[in-house]
Structure formats: C-alpha cells, structure tokens
Amino acid sequence: MIELIPAIDLIEGKCVRLTRGDYATRKIYNEDPLEIARMFEDNGIKRLHVVDLDGARMGHIVNHRVLERLATHTGLVIDFGGGLKQDDDLRIAFECGARMVTGGSVAIKDPERFSRWLDTFGSERIILGADAKEGKIAINGWEETTRQELIPFIKAYQERGITKAICTDIGRDGMLQGPAIELYRSILSEMPSLYLIASGGVSSAEDIEKLDEAGIPAVIFGKAIYEGKIKPEEFARFMY
C-alpha cells in the first residue's frame, strides 16, 4: 500500500503552494500551518513533508520555528527540506524536530558534504531530493536547471547509500494534471530497491491509486488537498 505524505510549503511562516515552482504564483492557504498539520493527523496521516521555500531561495534554513511548532504539537513524522546547505542548517532542522531531512541542491553543489551527512546520520534520516525539469535536475528552489540527468543522478547516490528519494516533475507540480507515472516506472526499473517518493501533479485519489498500482512506494501531495480535489476522508482507503 502506498504511503501518503501530505506537504506543507512555507513562506513567511504561512502554508502556501506554488505552481511549477514559480514564487510569483504563490497562494496562501492557511496562516497557521499547525492547523493544517493537525487536520492531517486527525485523519490518520503519520508523515508530513515540510518545505522551507524561503530557505530554498535564501540558501539557509529560515522557517525552523514553524518546524519546531509542528513537531512539538503533533506526533507526525516530519521530513524537512529547503535551504539545507550547511552543517548548521542540518543541526537546526534536527534540533527543531525533523526526523528526516531532504537535500537537493546540496547534493549537486556539495556532494562531499551530502555524502558526509549520509555517513553521519544514516540513510534512514537523509532523503535525496531529485527534482527534474525535462529530465534534468533543478536546484535552488527550482530556479536553476543543471545539466545533470535525473536517473544517473539518483543511481550514483544510491550507490553511495541513499535508500529514499523524492522525485518531483516540476512541469507537473501544482498543475493538478496527474503525476509522471511513466517517469517513476523508469526510475524503479533501474533501481527497484529505491524507496521512491513521487511528487507533483496529483489531482485526485484516483491518481494516488494509479501510483499505487504502478508500485510506487510513497506519494507527496499538497495542492489537491488545499483545492478540495482530495477530501481528508479519502485518506482511509490508503491506510495500512
């Protein structure tokens, strides 16, 4: 059964969503992310994906106090990403209650540091962020597209010990037009043991069912919930 991981994206401490990673498209859904997190928990959710969009733009952790509040006032297992570039960023994230962290830009720009994090904290606490635009890795809040091909990038880090990766097809993110199922199938055909977390494009519970049928281990979704395309009571059909 696929694992459900709702997302809370943060700008200025508020719950927002972007379309295709464009900060100009931001829409505020709730001034209090804790209210959203509690709603998820009340409906059986165990995991939460929190993204510090301010941090992603500024290159260091920003919304750590919001993370601390979410971790303190819920029992959700939180993975946190956005702006984690230095050792201090990681320390702050863990001290504020993150159980796992996601590194994307740092894995491209400072692979030695990212590999050291993996060695220090273990594969159960470090998630690879592999966000792609037209098959190439994008970094820094998706504002920069690299020449690095997606699948070789993930495979190289799996060989270094990564077991979990979040893959977002940026072209689908926030579009509510369905997830990139064929892309995820391609990744798993190359790396069947990878705990692949699909992200981007989920528009309905039926999209989640299709990912489940395709054997995708987990899915992150956000806008579909905030726009009412997926109802909280629908979570139960995917619970273990």
C-alpha positions as CSV (number, residue, x, y, z in Angstrom):
1,M,0.0,0.0,0.0
2,I,1.3,3.4,-1.0
3,E,2.4,5.8,1.9
4,L,0.6,9.1,1.9
5,I,2.7,12.1,2.7
6,P,0.9,15.5,2.6
7,A,3.0,18.6,2.1
8,I,3.2,21.9,3.8
9,D,5.2,24.5,1.9
10,L,6.2,27.6,4.0
11,I,6.7,31.2,3.0
12,E,6.9,33.7,5.9
13,G,5.6,31.0,8.2
14,K,2.4,30.5,6.2
15,C,1.1,27.5,4.4
16,V,1.3,28.2,0.7
17,R,1.5,26.5,-2.7
18,L,3.3,27.4,-5.9
19,T,2.7,26.4,-9.5
20,R,5.7,24.8,-11.2
21,G,7.9,26.3,-8.5
22,D,7.2,29.8,-9.6
23,Y,7.3,32.1,-6.5
24,A,5.2,34.7,-8.3
25,T,2.2,32.2,-8.3
26,R,2.2,31.7,-4.5
27,K,-1.2,31.2,-2.9
28,I,-1.7,31.3,0.8
29,Y,-4.0,28.5,2.0
30,N,-3.6,29.0,5.8
31,E,-1.9,31.5,8.0
32,D,-1.3,28.7,10.6
33,P,0.4,25.6,9.3
34,L,-0.2,23.8,12.6
35,E,-4.0,23.9,11.9
36,I,-3.3,22.1,8.7
37,A,-0.9,19.6,10.2
38,R,-3.4,18.7,12.9
39,M,-6.1,18.1,10.3
40,F,-3.8,15.7,8.6
41,E,-3.1,13.9,11.8
42,D,-6.7,13.8,12.8
43,N,-7.4,11.9,9.5
44,G,-4.9,9.2,10.1
45,I,-1.8,10.7,8.4
46,K,1.6,9.7,10.0
47,R,4.1,11.5,7.8
48,L,4.5,15.1,6.8
49,H,6.7,16.8,4.2
50,V,7.6,20.3,5.1
51,V,9.4,22.6,2.6
52,D,11.0,25.9,3.6
53,L,10.6,27.9,0.4
54,D,12.1,31.0,2.0
55,G,15.1,28.8,2.9
56,A,15.3,27.4,-0.6
57,R,15.6,30.9,-2.0
58,M,18.0,32.3,0.6
59,G,20.3,29.3,0.8
60,H,19.9,28.6,4.6
61,I,17.2,27.4,6.9
62,V,14.6,30.1,7.7
63,N,11.3,28.6,8.9
64,H,12.8,26.4,11.6
65,R,10.5,27.8,14.3
66,V,7.5,26.7,12.4
67,L,9.0,23.2,12.1
68,E,9.6,23.2,15.8
69,R,6.0,24.1,16.5
70,L,4.7,21.4,14.1
71,A,7.0,18.8,15.7
72,T,6.1,19.8,19.2
73,H,2.4,19.9,18.9
74,T,1.8,16.9,16.6
75,G,3.0,13.3,16.6
76,L,3.7,13.5,12.8
77,V,7.0,12.1,11.5
78,I,8.3,15.2,9.6
79,D,10.8,15.3,6.8
80,F,12.1,18.8,6.2
81,G,13.8,20.4,3.2
82,G,14.6,23.8,1.7
83,G,17.8,25.7,2.2
84,L,19.7,23.0,3.9
85,K,23.2,23.8,2.6
86,Q,25.5,23.8,5.7
87,D,26.0,21.6,8.7
88,D,24.4,24.1,11.0
89,D,21.2,24.0,8.8
90,L,21.0,20.3,9.4
91,R,21.7,20.6,13.1
92,I,18.9,23.2,13.5
93,A,16.5,21.1,11.5
94,F,17.1,18.0,13.7
95,E,17.1,20.1,16.9
96,C,13.7,21.6,15.9
97,G,12.1,18.2,15.5
98,A,12.7,17.0,11.9
99,R,13.0,13.2,11.9
100,M,14.4,13.2,8.3
101,V,15.8,15.9,6.0
102,T,15.8,16.3,2.3
103,G,18.8,17.6,0.4
104,G,18.6,18.5,-3.3
105,S,20.8,21.5,-4.2
106,V,23.5,20.5,-1.7
107,A,23.6,17.0,-3.3
108,I,24.5,18.7,-6.6
109,K,26.7,21.5,-5.5
110,D,28.5,20.0,-2.5
111,P,28.4,16.2,-2.9
112,E,31.1,15.6,-0.4
113,R,29.1,17.3,2.3
114,F,25.9,15.5,1.4
115,S,27.8,12.2,1.4
116,R,29.2,13.0,4.8
117,W,25.7,13.7,6.1
118,L,24.6,10.3,4.8
119,D,27.5,8.6,6.6
120,T,26.9,10.6,9.8
121,F,23.2,10.3,10.1
122,G,22.4,7.2,8.1
123,S,20.2,6.6,5.1
124,E,17.1,6.4,7.3
125,R,17.4,10.2,8.1
126,I,18.7,11.6,4.8
127,I,16.4,11.8,1.7
128,L,17.7,12.7,-1.7
129,G,15.7,15.5,-3.4
130,A,15.7,14.8,-7.1
131,D,13.6,17.5,-8.7
132,A,13.6,17.4,-12.5
133,K,12.7,19.7,-15.4
134,E,12.6,18.0,-18.8
135,G,14.7,15.2,-17.4
136,K,17.4,17.4,-15.9
137,I,18.0,18.1,-12.2
138,A,16.7,21.6,-11.0
139,I,18.0,23.2,-7.8
140,N,17.8,26.4,-5.6
141,G,14.0,26.4,-5.3
142,W,13.8,25.2,-8.9
143,E,15.2,28.5,-10.2
144,E,18.2,26.8,-11.7
145,T,18.3,23.8,-14.1
146,T,21.5,21.8,-14.2
147,R,22.9,19.6,-16.9
148,Q,22.7,16.6,-14.6
149,E,20.4,13.8,-15.9
150,L,17.8,12.6,-13.4
151,I,18.2,8.8,-13.4
152,P,22.1,8.7,-13.4
153,F,22.0,11.3,-10.5
154,I,19.7,9.1,-8.4
155,K,21.6,6.0,-9.3
156,A,25.0,7.5,-8.3
157,Y,23.7,8.4,-4.8
158,Q,22.0,5.0,-4.4
159,E,25.5,3.5,-4.9
160,R,26.7,5.8,-2.1
161,G,24.0,4.5,0.3
162,I,20.8,6.6,-0.3
163,T,17.7,4.5,0.1
164,K,15.0,7.1,-0.2
165,A,14.5,9.8,-2.9
166,I,11.8,12.4,-3.6
167,C,11.3,12.9,-7.3
168,T,9.3,15.9,-8.4
169,D,8.4,16.5,-12.1
170,I,8.5,20.3,-11.9
171,G,6.4,20.6,-15.1
172,R,3.5,18.9,-13.3
173,D,3.9,20.5,-9.9
174,G,0.8,22.4,-8.8
175,M,-0.9,21.8,-12.2
176,L,-3.3,19.1,-10.9
177,Q,-2.9,17.2,-14.3
178,G,-1.7,13.9,-13.0
179,P,1.6,12.5,-11.8
180,A,4.5,11.4,-14.1
181,I,3.8,7.7,-13.6
182,E,6.0,6.6,-16.6
183,L,8.9,8.5,-15.2
184,Y,8.6,6.8,-11.9
185,R,8.3,3.4,-13.5
186,S,11.5,4.2,-15.4
187,I,13.3,5.1,-12.2
188,L,12.1,1.9,-10.4
189,S,13.0,-0.3,-13.4
190,E,16.6,0.9,-12.9
191,M,16.5,0.9,-9.1
192,P,13.9,-1.5,-7.9
193,S,15.0,-1.3,-4.2
194,L,14.7,2.5,-4.1
195,Y,12.0,3.9,-1.8
196,L,10.8,6.3,-4.4
197,I,8.5,9.2,-3.2
198,A,6.5,10.6,-6.1
199,S,5.7,14.3,-6.1
200,G,3.9,16.7,-8.4
201,G,0.7,16.7,-10.4
202,V,-1.5,14.6,-8.1
203,S,-5.1,15.8,-8.7
204,S,-7.3,13.1,-7.1
205,A,-7.5,9.9,-5.1
206,E,-7.6,8.1,-8.4
207,D,-4.1,9.5,-9.2
208,I,-2.9,8.0,-6.0
209,E,-4.5,4.7,-6.8
210,K,-2.7,4.7,-10.2
211,L,0.7,5.3,-8.5
212,D,-0.1,2.5,-6.0
213,E,-1.0,0.1,-8.9
214,A,2.3,1.1,-10.5
215,G,4.2,0.0,-7.4
216,I,5.3,3.5,-6.3
217,P,6.1,3.2,-2.6
218,A,5.0,6.7,-1.5
219,V,3.4,10.0,-2.7
220,I,3.6,13.6,-1.7
221,F,0.6,15.8,-2.5
222,G,-0.5,19.2,-1.4
223,K,-2.5,21.4,-3.8
224,A,-5.1,18.7,-4.4
225,I,-5.9,18.8,-0.7
226,Y,-5.9,22.5,-0.4
227,E,-8.1,22.9,-3.5
228,G,-10.6,20.3,-2.3
229,K,-9.7,17.8,-5.1
230,I,-8.9,15.2,-2.4
231,K,-11.0,15.0,0.7
232,P,-9.4,14.1,4.1
233,E,-11.9,11.3,4.5
234,E,-10.4,9.7,1.4
235,F,-7.1,9.0,3.1
236,A,-8.6,6.0,4.9
237,R,-8.7,3.9,1.7
238,F,-4.9,4.0,1.5
239,M,-4.1,3.4,5.2
240,Y,-2.3,0.2,6.2
